[in-house]
Amino acid sequence: MMSDIMRVNLLPEKVIVHHGGPDPKGIYDGSWPHCAAYYKRFHTEISGKEDIGFHYVVENGSGGTKIGQVTRGREEDMEGGHAKGMNTKSIGVCFAGSFDKEAPSKKQLEAGAELIADIVVRHGLGVEDIVPHSDFTTGKTCPGDKFPMDKLKGTVEKKLKKMKR
């Protein structure tokens, strides 16, 4: 079997922000919590990928995780499996949970902003390079209607200014 994961000289142009739900294939029965372990299971067992598609998951406290805990998915030098057409040009960051009806917690958003600020600095990107998954798909709201994308970017910008001091 050929691997769907390739080591690439990944020079990301974007950080693509995701949420974990809702389940686009209608398979999720609620028996697994929204966390990296579930997303890995979904990507491997349901979607047929070799591993979780995201590079990072910012946990929401379910499935034995802590709110704001960052779980590594794919290594950054590995092609993602999170945004068709952008997998070799982006880092995928998933906020665990479904944000079409409610926003992520302040703690989860803060931890995600810290992570993304670090990614932006390491890869020479700007705040304008932080984009929602929905920019690359049709019919999806990802990272969710209630996800505060502007607030996330503003928090990242503040963190970047503090880093430059």
C-alpha positions in Angstrom: 0.0 0.0 0.0 1.3 3.4 -0.9 1.4 6.0 1.8 -0.9 9.0 1.5 1.6 10.9 3.6 4.6 12.4 1.9 7.6 14.1 3.5 7.8 17.4 1.6 10.0 20.4 1.9 6.9 22.1 3.3 7.1 25.9 2.9 3.7 26.8 4.2 1.9 29.8 2.7 -1.1 29.5 5.0 -2.2 28.3 8.4 -5.6 26.8 7.8 -8.0 26.7 10.8 -10.5 23.9 11.2 -13.0 22.6 13.6 -13.8 19.0 14.1 -17.5 18.8 13.3 -20.1 18.4 12.2 -19.5 15.0 10.7 -19.7 15.6 6.9 -20.5 12.0 6.1 -23.2 11.6 8.8 -21.4 8.7 10.4 -20.6 10.2 13.8 -22.8 8.6 16.5 -21.6 10.7 19.5 -19.8 7.7 21.0 -16.4 9.3 20.6 -15.5 12.7 22.1 -14.3 15.5 19.9 -10.5 15.2 20.4 -7.4 14.2 18.4 -7.9 10.5 19.0 -11.4 10.6 17.5 -10.2 12.7 14.5 -7.4 10.2 13.9 -9.9 7.3 14.0 -12.2 9.2 11.7 -9.5 10.0 9.2 -8.0 6.5 9.2 -11.1 4.2 9.5 -13.7 6.3 7.7 -11.8 8.5 5.3 -9.1 5.9 4.5 -6.1 8.1 5.3 -3.0 6.7 6.8 -3.0 9.2 9.7 -4.8 12.2 11.1 -5.0 14.9 8.5 -4.2 17.9 10.8 -0.8 18.9 11.9 -2.1 20.0 15.3 -5.3 19.7 17.4 -6.1 22.3 20.1 -8.1 20.2 22.5 -11.4 21.2 24.2 -11.1 19.0 27.3 -13.0 16.0 26.1 -11.7 12.4 25.8 -9.4 12.8 28.7 -7.6 15.9 27.3 -7.1 19.2 29.0 -8.7 22.4 27.6 -6.1 24.1 25.5 -3.8 21.1 25.3 -2.1 21.0 21.9 -1.8 17.5 20.4 0.6 17.0 17.5 -0.9 15.3 14.5 1.3 15.0 11.4 4.8 16.3 11.6 5.1 19.8 10.0 7.3 18.5 7.2 4.6 16.0 6.2 1.9 16.8 3.6 -1.3 17.4 5.4 -4.6 15.8 4.7 -6.9 18.6 5.7 -7.5 21.0 2.8 -7.7 19.7 -0.8 -5.3 21.6 -3.0 -3.5 23.2 -0.1 -2.0 20.2 1.7 1.5 20.8 0.5 1.3 24.5 1.1 -0.2 24.8 4.6 -0.2 23.8 8.2 -3.6 22.5 9.4 -4.7 23.5 12.9 -8.0 21.9 14.2 -9.8 23.3 17.2 -11.5 20.2 18.7 -15.3 20.6 18.8 -18.1 21.8 16.6 -18.5 25.6 16.3 -21.5 26.1 14.2 -23.7 26.6 17.3 -21.2 27.7 20.0 -17.8 29.3 20.1 -14.7 27.7 21.5 -13.8 28.5 25.1 -11.5 31.4 25.9 -8.8 29.0 27.1 -8.9 26.9 23.9 -8.8 30.0 21.7 -5.9 31.5 23.7 -3.9 28.2 23.4 -4.6 28.0 19.7 -3.5 31.6 19.2 -0.2 30.8 21.0 0.4 27.8 18.8 -0.5 29.7 15.6 1.7 32.7 16.6 4.6 30.3 17.0 3.9 28.7 13.5 3.6 32.1 11.9 7.0 33.2 13.3 8.8 30.0 12.5 7.6 30.0 8.9 7.8 33.8 8.2 4.1 34.2 7.7 1.7 37.1 8.6 -1.6 37.3 10.3 -3.2 37.6 6.9 -2.0 34.1 6.2 -4.2 32.6 8.9 -7.4 31.5 7.0 -10.5 29.4 7.6 -10.8 26.0 5.9 -14.0 27.3 4.3 -11.9 29.5 2.0 -10.9 26.3 0.2 -14.2 24.4 0.2 -17.7 25.0 -0.9 -20.7 24.3 1.3 -18.7 24.1 4.5 -18.6 26.6 7.4 -15.4 25.3 8.8 -14.2 26.3 11.4 -17.9 27.0 12.2 -20.3 29.9 12.1 -19.6 30.8 15.7 -15.8 30.5 15.5 -14.4 34.0 16.2 -11.8 34.1 13.4 -11.2 37.9 13.7 -10.7 37.4 17.5 -8.2 34.6 16.9 -6.3 36.7 14.4 -6.3 39.7 16.8 -5.0 37.6 19.6 -2.2 36.2 17.4 -1.3 39.7 16.3 -1.0 40.8 20.0 1.2 37.8 20.7 3.4 38.5 17.8 3.9 42.1 19.0 4.9 40.8 22.4 7.4 38.4 20.8 9.1 41.3 19.0 9.8 43.2 22.2 
